Amino acid sequence: MGALYGYLNFNKKPESNLPEIMSSPALYWGSDKHFKYSADNIFIGNLHRFNTPEAVYEQQPYEPIPNSYLFFTGRIDNRKDLTSKLNIKDEPNIPDGLFVSKAWEKYRTNLVDHLEGDWVIAVWEANEKKLHILCDHHGYSALYYYCNENFFAFATSIKSLLAIEAIPKKPNMKRVAQVLTSWQGSGLDCAYEGILRLPPAHAMEIDLAYWQAGNNFKIKQYKHWFPENTKTVNFPNEKDYYSKFFEEYSRAVEVRLRSYKAVGSQLSGGLDSGTVVALAALHLKKKGIRLPAFTSTPAFDVKGLTSKKRFGDEAYLAKLTADYTGNTDWFPIDALNVNPFDAIKEGIKIHDEPFHAGSNTFWINEIKRVAQEMNLGSMLTGQGGNATVSWPTPGFLQIMSRKKDLIKPKDFFSYYGLRHVIAPLYVPQSVKNFIRNKQKGSLPFLEYSAIKKEYAINNRIAQQMQEEDHDPSFAKTTSPLRTRLKIIKPGSSIIGFLHSQAAAWNNLEMRDPTFDKRLMEYCLSVPDHIYVSGGKDRMLLRKSFDGIMPPEVLWNTNVGRQAADIGHRIVKFQDTGRAILDNLSQSPLCNEILDIDRMKLILNDLTKEVNAKNTNEAGTVLLRGITAGLFLLRFE
């Protein structure tokens, strides 16, 4: 994934130094080639990276239609399917951009229905004076934009927008509150006021001619992918579900192995990244290529630091998976000497906003650093698996499956059926809110957040959450499909933004087969009862990979916990943490929103004894609060 950037002035030609101002801070995204276009009111550029073998032949902009100029960054995964549609050959010297250009020529904006992969497309129609920007369905890509009465600017790297002096640099406090309280939001807002995201599965159109004709300027933005409308499939034979799933999953992994440099993979002790590694190793073995896989392992004792159904050391199961493939080189990464506070500082520098996974940043950054040292070009992950390939079907179906394989209609009127199906679907939301508030209070997020109570009350955080259908107690039960969609967050997820930024920082491209469009649609179409039976969950994946994954991993029902030893790491580097908290204490902005006293108490408590409770608080309160605080210090 390279970096697109562009600027459209509504009244005059942009200043001559603006292209350099926007491109300079994003050079690390792609330095292999630099494509440019400028005319009258607009300029567009693409910092191109060789991410696939074919990318070496890329030349942009394309002109699919006279006086229409197309830029593309990313990767097209369904080249073979497009050959007949677009009358183009899938050959090594044909870059992905040419496929996109042909698709625009034939389908115009409807090309989103035909392209798969991770990509962002920008098209300037000079005759009509229209700018189109389109994002992939759910890939690892990013697009930010800013608009006022004088100009519209966009970029895949937010740093390109922050470099423009005319764009105000003010913190978006609502977004900061969302990060602190694990509140996703719409996906539009970033942590800077006025700078917005174009979320996945969205496209936009800017009509300059309409504005110049004396009309009010507006951005037309629309969503182009609706997985919630996926229809359930019903096969006559149960085995057909597994064979079709394996076929789609195998394809999703194989197409992501097309890389300019060698491919590696993250590997946990679980099923998602484990099955990705198993399939990748299988495909690469045919080419005589081994797969390097990296596992975050604890550097300290994690006994007693997780719940009974979790385990804090994933090394054993991860190595079993790697060894079982017969074609994987396994690299445990304990990151012993990586300061978790310094890693968060680096994370803020990478993302230019606070982020959720402060406790995992140290090992995420370290694995990418090691991969870069090994000259890898792409890294596989299975982060999207929980709501796609290995959906556990929580709630009623899972509970009833422990008693019998076949769920009968009368079961819906049992205690569990009434509680987990009938009540969630038919009890009014006001009644459910009343019960929940009685159980957990009206501000349940205070338990797991560094947000200050006074700030939450004064700014109506709980009411805003309710208006946006966010449940801060995470206890709201609903239909299996709606539950999955809330995890996947189609059309609003920012996972792609974070992964593309962190990967580019280390000259890598992250790829997640479990977020493959076709695979996701298939997984959503499989009936829920296929996922559970005999007291076991994730049965679609378990049965499909029988004989391909080690049994100890495939049938393990416990869940790994990453960074389980984060408390010990904090203690080791406590001086850095104390210095940061002292700096936050001097900031009026940080004191306004953060409960810094509580954050200090957690740090002090860890130095006395690291236990399960304060280990959890270290991630949800202390380190997440520090990501917010370090970001806000930018504005002091």
C-alpha positions as CSV (number, residue, x, y, z in Angstrom):
1,M,0.0,0.0,0.0
2,G,1.5,3.3,-1.1
3,A,0.2,6.8,-0.3
4,L,-2.2,8.8,-2.3
5,Y,-2.6,12.5,-1.7
6,G,-4.4,15.3,-3.5
7,Y,-5.7,18.9,-3.3
8,L,-8.6,20.6,-5.0
9,N,-8.8,24.4,-4.7
10,F,-12.3,25.8,-5.5
11,N,-11.2,29.2,-6.6
12,K,-7.6,29.2,-8.0
13,K,-4.5,27.2,-8.8
14,P,-3.0,25.6,-5.6
15,E,0.3,27.0,-4.3
16,S,3.3,25.6,-6.2
17,N,4.9,24.1,-3.0
18,L,1.8,22.3,-1.8
19,P,2.5,19.0,-3.5
20,E,5.9,18.8,-1.8
21,I,4.4,19.8,1.5
22,M,1.9,17.0,1.3
23,S,4.2,14.3,-0.1
24,S,7.3,14.8,2.1
25,P,5.9,13.6,5.4
26,A,4.5,10.4,3.7
27,L,7.6,9.4,1.8
28,Y,8.1,6.3,4.0
29,W,4.8,4.9,2.6
30,G,6.3,4.4,-0.8
31,S,9.6,5.5,-2.3
32,D,9.9,3.2,-5.3
33,K,8.1,5.5,-7.7
34,H,6.3,8.9,-7.5
35,F,3.4,9.6,-9.8
36,K,2.0,13.1,-10.2
37,Y,-0.7,15.0,-12.0
38,S,-1.7,18.7,-11.8
39,A,-3.9,21.0,-13.8
40,D,-5.8,24.2,-13.1
41,N,-7.4,23.8,-9.6
42,I,-6.1,20.3,-8.7
43,F,-3.1,18.1,-8.1
44,I,-2.9,14.4,-7.2
45,G,0.1,12.3,-6.3
46,N,0.9,8.7,-5.5
47,L,4.0,7.5,-3.5
48,H,4.2,4.1,-4.9
49,R,5.6,1.0,-3.3
50,F,6.4,-2.3,-5.0
51,N,4.0,-4.5,-3.0
52,T,3.5,-7.2,-5.7
53,P,5.8,-8.4,-8.5
54,E,3.5,-6.7,-11.0
55,A,3.7,-3.4,-9.2
56,V,7.2,-2.8,-10.7
57,Y,5.4,-2.1,-14.1
58,E,3.0,0.5,-12.6
59,Q,2.7,3.8,-14.5
60,Q,0.1,6.4,-13.3
61,P,-2.1,8.2,-13.8
62,Y,-4.2,6.1,-16.2
63,E,-6.6,7.8,-18.7
64,P,-9.3,5.2,-19.0
65,I,-11.6,7.8,-20.6
66,P,-10.3,10.9,-22.4
67,N,-9.5,13.6,-19.8
68,S,-10.2,11.3,-16.9
69,Y,-7.1,10.6,-14.7
70,L,-7.0,7.6,-12.4
71,F,-4.7,6.9,-9.5
72,F,-4.7,3.6,-7.6
73,T,-2.8,2.3,-4.5
74,G,-3.2,-1.1,-3.0
75,R,-3.6,-4.6,-4.4
76,I,-6.3,-6.3,-6.6
77,D,-6.8,-9.9,-5.4
78,N,-9.2,-11.2,-8.1
79,R,-7.2,-10.6,-11.2
80,K,-8.0,-14.0,-12.6
81,D,-11.7,-13.4,-12.3
82,L,-11.4,-10.0,-14.1
83,T,-9.6,-11.3,-17.1
84,S,-12.7,-12.3,-19.1
85,K,-14.8,-9.4,-17.8
86,L,-12.3,-6.8,-18.8
87,N,-10.6,-8.5,-21.7
88,I,-7.2,-8.2,-20.2
89,K,-4.5,-10.9,-19.5
90,D,-3.3,-11.8,-16.1
91,E,0.4,-11.6,-16.9
92,P,3.5,-10.7,-14.8
93,N,4.0,-7.4,-16.6
94,I,0.4,-6.2,-16.2
95,P,0.1,-4.1,-13.0
96,D,-3.0,-4.0,-10.8
97,G,-3.6,-0.4,-11.8
98,L,-4.3,-1.4,-15.4
99,F,-7.0,-3.8,-14.1
100,V,-8.5,-0.9,-12.2
101,S,-8.3,1.4,-15.2
102,K,-10.1,-1.1,-17.4
103,A,-12.7,-1.6,-14.7
104,W,-13.4,2.2,-14.5
105,E,-13.7,2.3,-18.3
106,K,-16.4,-0.4,-18.2
107,Y,-18.1,0.1,-14.9
108,R,-17.3,3.6,-13.7
109,T,-18.1,3.9,-10.0
110,N,-19.8,0.5,-10.1
111,L,-16.3,-1.0,-10.3
112,V,-16.5,-1.4,-6.5
113,D,-18.8,-4.4,-7.2
114,H,-16.1,-6.1,-9.2
115,L,-12.8,-5.4,-7.5
116,E,-11.5,-7.3,-4.4
117,G,-8.5,-6.7,-2.2
118,D,-7.1,-3.7,-0.3
119,W,-7.2,-0.5,-2.3
120,V,-8.0,3.2,-2.6
121,I,-8.8,4.8,-6.0
122,A,-9.0,8.5,-7.0
123,V,-10.3,9.7,-10.3
124,W,-10.4,13.2,-11.6
125,E,-12.8,13.9,-14.5
126,A,-11.4,17.0,-16.0
127,N,-14.3,17.8,-18.4
128,E,-17.0,17.3,-15.7
129,K,-14.7,18.8,-12.9
130,K,-15.6,15.9,-10.7
131,L,-13.3,14.0,-8.2
132,H,-14.2,10.5,-7.2
133,I,-12.5,8.6,-4.3
134,L,-13.4,5.0,-3.6
135,C,-12.3,2.7,-0.8
136,D,-12.3,-1.1,-0.6
137,H,-14.9,-3.1,1.2
138,H,-13.0,-4.0,4.4
139,G,-9.3,-4.0,3.6
140,Y,-6.2,-2.6,5.2
141,S,-6.3,0.8,3.7
142,A,-6.9,4.4,4.8
143,L,-8.2,7.7,3.4
144,Y,-8.5,11.0,5.3
145,Y,-9.9,14.2,4.0
146,Y,-10.5,17.9,5.0
147,C,-12.8,20.4,3.4
148,N,-13.6,24.1,4.0
149,E,-15.0,26.9,1.8
150,N,-11.8,27.2,-0.1
151,F,-10.4,23.7,-0.7
152,F,-10.7,20.0,-0.4
153,A,-7.6,17.9,0.5
154,F,-7.3,14.1,0.9
155,A,-4.5,11.6,1.7
156,T,-4.1,8.0,2.7
157,S,-1.6,9.3,5.3
158,I,-3.0,11.8,7.8
159,K,0.5,13.3,8.0
160,S,0.0,14.8,4.5
161,L,-3.0,16.8,5.8
162,L,-1.4,17.8,9.1
163,A,1.4,19.3,7.0
164,I,-1.0,21.8,5.4
165,E,-0.8,25.1,7.4
166,A,-4.4,26.1,6.5
167,I,-5.9,23.0,8.2
168,P,-6.5,23.8,11.9
169,K,-4.9,21.5,14.5
170,K,-7.4,21.0,17.3
171,P,-8.1,17.8,19.2
172,N,-11.4,16.1,18.7
173,M,-12.3,15.4,22.3
174,K,-15.2,13.2,21.5
175,R,-12.9,10.9,19.6
176,V,-10.4,10.8,22.5
177,A,-13.3,9.9,24.8
178,Q,-14.3,7.1,22.3
179,V,-10.8,5.6,22.5
180,L,-10.8,5.7,26.3
181,T,-14.1,4.0,26.6
182,S,-13.8,1.4,23.8
183,W,-16.6,3.2,21.9
184,Q,-16.1,2.7,18.2
185,G,-18.2,5.5,16.8
186,S,-19.2,5.9,13.2
187,G,-15.7,5.5,11.8
188,L,-15.8,9.0,10.3
189,D,-14.1,11.0,13.1
190,C,-10.4,11.0,13.8
191,A,-8.7,12.7,16.7
192,Y,-8.4,16.0,14.9
193,E,-11.4,18.3,14.5
194,G,-12.4,18.8,10.9
195,I,-10.2,15.9,9.5
196,L,-12.5,13.0,8.6
197,R,-12.0,9.4,7.5
198,L,-13.6,7.9,4.4
199,P,-14.5,4.5,6.0
200,P,-14.2,1.2,4.3
201,A,-17.0,0.3,1.8
202,H,-17.5,4.0,1.1
203,A,-17.0,6.3,-1.8
204,M,-17.3,10.0,-2.3
205,E,-17.8,12.5,-5.2
206,I,-16.8,16.2,-5.2
207,D,-18.5,18.2,-7.9
208,L,-16.5,21.4,-8.5
209,A,-18.6,22.4,-11.5
210,Y,-21.7,22.3,-9.4
211,W,-20.2,24.7,-6.9
212,Q,-18.8,27.1,-9.5
213,A,-22.3,27.3,-11.0
214,G,-23.3,29.1,-7.8
215,N,-24.7,26.2,-5.8
216,N,-23.8,25.3,-2.2
217,F,-20.8,23.0,-2.1
218,K,-21.4,19.6,-0.7
219,I,-19.7,16.2,-0.7
220,K,-21.7,13.2,-1.9
221,Q,-20.7,10.2,0.2
222,Y,-22.2,6.8,0.0
223,K,-21.8,3.2,1.2
224,H,-21.3,0.5,-1.4
225,W,-21.2,-2.8,0.5
226,F,-23.9,-4.2,2.7
227,P,-22.9,-7.6,4.2
228,E,-25.9,-7.4,6.5
229,N,-28.0,-8.3,3.5
230,T,-26.2,-11.6,3.0
231,K,-28.7,-14.4,2.5
232,T,-28.4,-17.7,4.4
233,V,-27.2,-20.7,2.3
234,N,-28.7,-24.1,2.8
235,F,-26.8,-27.1,1.4
236,P,-28.4,-30.6,1.3
237,N,-25.3,-32.1,2.8
238,E,-23.6,-30.8,5.9
239,K,-20.1,-31.6,4.5
240,D,-20.8,-29.1,1.7
241,Y,-20.5,-26.2,4.2
242,Y,-17.0,-27.3,5.2
243,S,-15.7,-28.0,1.7
244,K,-17.0,-24.6,0.4
245,F,-15.5,-22.9,3.5
246,F,-12.1,-24.4,3.0
247,E,-12.2,-23.6,-0.7
248,E,-12.9,-19.9,0.0
249,Y,-10.5,-19.6,2.9
250,S,-7.7,-21.3,0.9
251,R,-8.3,-18.9,-2.0
252,A,-8.3,-15.9,0.4
253,V,-4.9,-16.8,1.8
254,E,-3.4,-17.8,-1.6
255,V,-4.2,-14.5,-3.3
256,R,-2.5,-12.6,-0.4
257,L,0.8,-14.4,-1.0
258,R,1.4,-12.4,-4.2
259,S,4.2,-10.2,-2.9
260,Y,7.2,-8.3,-4.2
261,K,9.2,-9.4,-1.2
262,A,8.9,-12.5,1.0
263,V,5.8,-13.0,3.1
264,G,5.7,-13.6,6.8
265,S,2.8,-14.1,9.3
266,Q,1.9,-13.3,12.8
267,L,1.0,-16.5,14.8
268,S,-0.9,-16.8,18.0
269,G,-1.8,-20.0,19.8
270,G,-5.3,-19.8,18.5
271,L,-7.3,-20.8,15.4
272,D,-7.5,-17.6,13.4
273,S,-3.8,-16.9,12.7
274,G,-3.1,-20.6,13.1
275,T,-5.3,-21.6,10.2
276,V,-3.9,-18.7,8.1
277,V,-0.4,-20.0,8.7
278,A,-1.4,-23.6,7.9
279,L,-2.9,-22.5,4.6
280,A,0.0,-20.1,3.7
281,A,2.6,-22.8,4.5
282,L,0.7,-25.3,2.4
283,H,0.6,-22.9,-0.7
284,L,4.2,-21.8,-0.3
285,K,5.5,-25.4,0.0
286,K,4.4,-26.0,-3.6
287,K,6.8,-23.2,-4.6
288,G,9.6,-24.4,-2.4
289,I,9.3,-21.4,-0.1
290,R,9.2,-21.5,3.7
291,L,7.0,-19.3,5.8
292,P,8.5,-17.3,8.7
293,A,5.9,-16.9,11.5
294,F,6.2,-14.7,14.6
295,T,4.7,-15.2,18.0
296,S,4.6,-12.7,20.9
297,T,5.8,-14.7,24.0
298,P,6.0,-13.6,27.6
299,A,9.3,-12.5,29.1
300,F,8.0,-12.9,32.7
301,D,5.9,-15.5,34.6
302,V,2.3,-15.2,33.7
303,K,0.9,-17.7,36.3
304,G,-2.2,-16.4,37.9
305,L,-2.5,-13.4,35.6
306,T,-5.4,-14.7,33.4
307,S,-8.8,-16.1,34.0
308,K,-9.4,-19.9,34.1
309,K,-10.5,-20.1,30.4
310,R,-7.5,-18.0,29.2
311,F,-3.8,-18.8,28.9
312,G,-1.0,-16.2,28.9
313,D,1.7,-18.0,27.1
314,E,0.8,-18.9,23.5
315,A,4.3,-20.2,22.6
316,Y,3.5,-23.9,23.1
317,L,0.4,-24.0,20.9
318,A,1.9,-21.6,18.3
319,K,5.0,-23.8,17.9
320,L,2.8,-26.9,17.6
321,T,1.0,-25.2,14.6
322,A,4.3,-24.1,13.0
323,D,5.8,-27.5,13.3
324,Y,2.7,-29.3,12.1
325,T,2.8,-27.5,8.8
326,G,6.2,-28.8,8.1
327,N,7.0,-25.6,6.2
328,T,7.1,-22.8,8.8
329,D,10.1,-21.2,10.5
330,W,8.9,-20.2,13.9
331,F,10.3,-17.0,15.7
332,P,9.2,-16.4,19.3
333,I,9.5,-12.7,20.1
334,D,9.6,-11.9,23.8
335,A,10.5,-8.2,23.4
336,L,12.2,-8.3,26.8
337,N,14.1,-5.0,26.4
338,V,11.3,-3.1,24.6
339,N,10.0,-0.3,26.9
340,P,6.2,-0.4,26.6
341,F,5.9,3.3,27.3
342,D,8.4,4.2,24.5
343,A,6.4,1.8,22.2
344,I,3.3,3.9,22.9
345,K,5.2,7.1,22.1
346,E,6.2,5.5,18.8
347,G,2.6,4.5,18.2
348,I,1.4,8.1,18.6
349,K,4.1,9.2,16.2
350,I,2.8,6.5,13.7
351,H,-0.9,7.1,14.0
352,D,-1.1,10.7,15.0
353,E,-4.0,9.9,17.4
354,P,-4.7,7.8,20.5
355,F,-5.4,4.1,20.0
356,H,-7.0,1.2,21.8
357,A,-4.3,-1.4,22.0
358,G,-1.7,0.4,24.2
359,S,-0.8,-2.8,26.1
360,N,0.0,-4.7,22.8
361,T,1.9,-1.9,21.1
362,F,5.3,-3.1,22.3
363,W,5.1,-6.6,20.7
364,I,3.3,-5.4,17.6
365,N,6.0,-2.9,16.9
366,E,8.8,-5.4,17.7
367,I,7.4,-8.1,15.4
368,K,7.2,-5.6,12.5
369,R,10.7,-4.3,13.3
370,V,12.1,-7.9,13.1
371,A,10.2,-8.6,9.9
372,Q,11.6,-5.5,8.4
373,E,15.1,-6.6,9.4
374,M,14.5,-9.9,7.6
375,N,13.5,-7.9,4.5
376,L,10.0,-9.2,4.4
377,G,7.5,-7.2,2.3
378,S,4.1,-8.5,3.5
379,M,2.7,-9.9,6.8
380,L,-0.3,-12.0,7.2
381,T,-2.6,-11.9,10.2
382,G,-5.9,-13.4,11.3
383,Q,-7.3,-10.5,13.3
384,G,-10.7,-10.6,11.7
385,G,-11.4,-14.3,12.5
386,N,-13.5,-13.9,15.6
387,A,-16.6,-12.8,13.7
388,T,-15.8,-14.5,10.4
389,V,-14.0,-17.8,10.1
390,S,-14.0,-18.9,13.7
391,W,-17.3,-17.4,14.9
392,P,-18.1,-18.8,18.3
393,T,-21.8,-18.1,18.2
394,P,-22.1,-16.9,21.8
395,G,-25.4,-17.0,23.6
396,F,-28.3,-19.3,23.3
397,L,-27.1,-21.6,20.5
398,Q,-23.8,-22.2,22.2
399,I,-25.4,-22.9,25.6
400,M,-28.0,-25.3,24.2
401,S,-25.4,-27.1,22.1
402,R,-23.7,-28.3,25.3
403,K,-26.9,-30.3,26.0
404,K,-27.8,-31.7,22.6
405,D,-26.6,-31.5,19.0
406,L,-30.0,-30.7,17.6
407,I,-31.8,-27.6,18.9
408,K,-35.6,-28.1,19.0
409,P,-38.3,-25.4,18.8
410,K,-39.3,-26.0,22.4
411,D,-35.8,-25.0,23.5
412,F,-36.5,-21.5,22.6
413,F,-39.1,-21.3,25.4
414,S,-36.7,-22.7,28.0
415,Y,-35.0,-20.5,30.6
416,Y,-32.0,-20.0,28.2
417,G,-34.2,-19.4,25.2
418,L,-36.3,-16.8,27.0
419,R,-33.2,-15.0,28.4
420,H,-30.9,-15.1,25.4
421,V,-33.4,-15.0,22.5
422,I,-36.9,-13.9,23.4
423,A,-36.0,-11.2,25.9
424,P,-33.2,-9.5,23.8
425,L,-35.4,-9.4,20.7
426,Y,-38.8,-8.4,22.2
427,V,-38.2,-6.6,25.5
428,P,-38.2,-2.8,24.9
429,Q,-34.8,-1.1,25.0
430,S,-35.9,1.3,27.8
431,V,-36.6,-1.7,30.1
432,K,-33.3,-3.3,29.2
433,N,-31.5,0.0,29.9
434,F,-33.2,0.2,33.3
435,I,-32.2,-3.3,34.3
436,R,-28.6,-2.8,33.1
437,N,-28.3,0.5,35.0
438,K,-29.5,-1.2,38.1
439,Q,-26.9,-3.9,37.7
440,K,-23.8,-1.9,36.6
441,G,-24.7,1.8,37.1
442,S,-25.4,4.4,34.5
443,L,-21.6,4.9,33.7
444,P,-20.2,1.4,33.5
445,F,-17.3,2.5,31.4
446,L,-15.7,4.2,34.4
447,E,-14.8,0.7,35.6
448,Y,-12.5,0.1,32.6
449,S,-11.6,3.6,31.5
450,A,-9.2,6.4,32.4
451,I,-11.9,9.0,31.6
452,K,-12.7,11.3,34.4
453,K,-16.2,11.0,35.9
454,E,-16.9,14.7,35.9
455,Y,-15.9,15.0,32.3
456,A,-18.2,12.1,31.3
457,I,-21.1,13.6,33.1
458,N,-20.6,17.2,31.9
459,N,-20.2,16.1,28.3
460,R,-23.1,13.6,28.3
461,I,-20.9,10.7,27.3
462,A,-23.4,8.0,28.4
463,Q,-26.2,9.7,26.5
464,Q,-24.2,10.1,23.4
465,M,-23.3,6.4,23.5
466,Q,-27.0,5.5,23.8
467,E,-27.9,7.8,20.9
468,E,-25.3,5.9,18.8
469,D,-26.4,2.5,19.9
470,H,-23.2,1.7,21.8
471,D,-23.6,-0.5,24.9
472,P,-20.8,0.5,27.4
473,S,-21.6,-2.6,29.6
474,F,-21.1,-4.9,26.6
475,A,-24.0,-7.0,28.0
476,K,-26.6,-6.2,25.4
477,T,-27.7,-9.4,23.7
478,T,-29.1,-9.4,20.2
479,S,-29.4,-11.6,17.1
480,P,-26.2,-13.6,16.1
481,L,-26.0,-11.6,12.9
482,R,-26.2,-8.2,14.6
483,T,-23.6,-9.3,17.1
484,R,-21.2,-10.3,14.4
485,L,-21.7,-7.1,12.5
486,K,-21.0,-5.1,15.6
487,I,-17.6,-6.9,15.8
488,I,-16.8,-6.7,12.1
489,K,-18.1,-3.1,11.9
490,P,-18.6,-3.1,8.1
491,G,-18.5,0.5,6.8
492,S,-17.1,1.9,10.0
493,S,-14.1,-0.1,11.1
494,I,-10.8,1.7,11.5
495,I,-8.7,-1.4,11.8
496,G,-7.5,-0.9,8.2
497,F,-6.3,2.6,9.1
498,L,-4.2,1.5,12.0
499,H,-2.7,-1.6,10.3
500,S,-1.8,0.2,7.1
501,Q,-0.1,3.0,9.0
502,A,1.9,0.7,11.3
503,A,2.9,-1.5,8.4
504,A,4.0,1.4,6.2
505,W,6.2,2.7,9.1
506,N,8.1,-0.6,8.9
507,N,8.1,-0.8,5.1
508,L,5.6,-3.6,5.2
509,E,2.0,-4.4,4.0
510,M,-0.4,-6.1,6.3
511,R,-2.8,-8.6,4.8
512,D,-5.7,-10.3,6.6
513,P,-7.4,-13.2,4.7
514,T,-10.1,-13.4,7.4
515,F,-11.4,-10.0,6.1
516,D,-11.6,-11.2,2.5
517,K,-14.9,-9.9,1.0
518,R,-16.0,-13.2,-0.5
519,L,-15.0,-15.2,2.5
520,M,-16.8,-12.9,4.9
521,E,-19.9,-13.0,2.9
522,Y,-19.8,-16.8,2.9
523,C,-19.2,-17.0,6.6
524,L,-22.2,-14.7,7.2
525,S,-24.3,-16.9,5.0
526,V,-23.6,-20.2,6.9
527,P,-26.5,-21.1,9.3
528,D,-25.5,-20.5,13.0
529,H,-26.1,-24.1,14.0
530,I,-23.2,-25.2,11.7
531,Y,-20.9,-23.3,14.0
532,V,-21.9,-25.1,17.2
533,S,-22.6,-28.7,18.1
534,G,-21.8,-31.2,20.8
535,G,-20.8,-28.5,23.3
536,K,-18.1,-27.1,21.0
537,D,-18.0,-23.8,19.2
538,R,-16.2,-22.7,16.0
539,M,-17.2,-26.0,14.4
540,L,-17.1,-24.7,10.9
541,L,-13.4,-24.1,11.2
542,R,-12.6,-27.1,13.4
543,K,-14.2,-29.6,11.1
544,S,-12.8,-28.0,8.0
545,F,-9.3,-28.2,9.3
546,D,-9.3,-31.6,10.8
547,G,-6.0,-33.2,9.8
548,I,-4.5,-29.9,8.7
549,M,-4.0,-28.4,12.2
550,P,-2.6,-30.1,15.3
551,P,-5.4,-31.6,17.3
552,E,-4.2,-29.9,20.5
553,V,-4.7,-26.5,18.8
554,L,-7.7,-27.4,16.8
555,W,-9.8,-28.6,19.7
556,N,-8.5,-26.3,22.4
557,T,-11.4,-24.4,24.0
558,N,-9.3,-21.9,26.0
559,V,-8.4,-18.5,24.7
560,G,-4.9,-17.0,24.6
561,R,-4.3,-13.6,26.1
562,Q,-1.7,-11.4,24.5
563,A,0.7,-9.4,26.6
564,A,-0.4,-11.2,29.8
565,D,2.9,-10.1,31.4
566,I,2.4,-6.4,30.7
567,G,2.2,-5.6,34.4
568,H,5.8,-6.9,34.9
569,R,7.0,-4.9,31.9
570,I,5.5,-1.8,33.3
571,V,7.2,-2.3,36.6
572,K,10.6,-2.9,34.8
573,F,10.2,0.5,33.0
574,Q,8.2,2.3,35.7
575,D,10.5,5.3,35.7
576,T,9.4,6.1,32.2
577,G,5.8,5.7,33.2
578,R,6.1,8.0,36.2
579,A,7.7,10.7,34.1
580,I,4.9,10.5,31.5
581,L,2.2,10.7,34.2
582,D,4.0,13.7,35.8
583,N,3.9,15.4,32.4
584,L,0.2,14.7,32.0
585,S,-0.4,16.1,35.5
586,Q,1.0,19.5,34.3
587,S,-1.4,19.6,31.3
588,P,-4.8,21.3,31.8
589,L,-6.2,19.5,28.8
590,C,-5.1,16.1,30.1
591,N,-6.5,16.9,33.6
592,E,-9.8,17.8,32.1
593,I,-10.5,14.4,30.6
594,L,-8.2,11.9,32.3
595,D,-8.3,10.5,35.8
596,I,-4.6,10.8,36.3
597,D,-4.7,10.0,40.0
598,R,-6.3,6.6,39.2
599,M,-3.6,5.9,36.6
600,K,-0.9,6.7,39.2
601,L,-2.6,4.4,41.7
602,I,-2.6,1.5,39.2
603,L,1.1,2.0,38.5
604,N,1.9,2.1,42.3
605,D,-0.2,-1.0,42.8
606,L,1.7,-2.9,40.1
607,T,5.0,-2.1,41.8
608,K,3.8,-3.8,45.0
609,E,2.3,-6.9,43.3
610,V,1.4,-7.8,39.8
611,N,-1.9,-9.7,39.8
612,A,-4.8,-10.4,37.4
613,K,-6.8,-7.4,38.4
614,N,-4.2,-4.7,38.1
615,T,-2.8,-6.4,34.9
616,N,-6.2,-5.9,33.3
617,E,-6.4,-2.3,34.6
618,A,-2.9,-1.7,33.2
619,G,-4.2,-2.3,29.7
620,T,-7.7,-0.8,29.9
621,V,-7.0,2.2,32.1
622,L,-3.3,3.0,32.5
623,L,-1.8,2.4,29.1
624,R,-4.9,3.4,27.1
625,G,-5.1,6.5,29.1
626,I,-1.4,7.2,28.4
627,T,-2.1,7.0,24.6
628,A,-4.7,9.7,25.0
629,G,-2.5,11.8,27.2
630,L,0.5,11.7,25.0
631,F,-1.7,12.7,22.1
632,L,-3.2,15.7,24.0
633,L,0.2,16.9,25.0
634,R,0.7,17.9,21.3
635,F,-1.7,20.7,21.9
636,E,-0.2,22.2,25.0
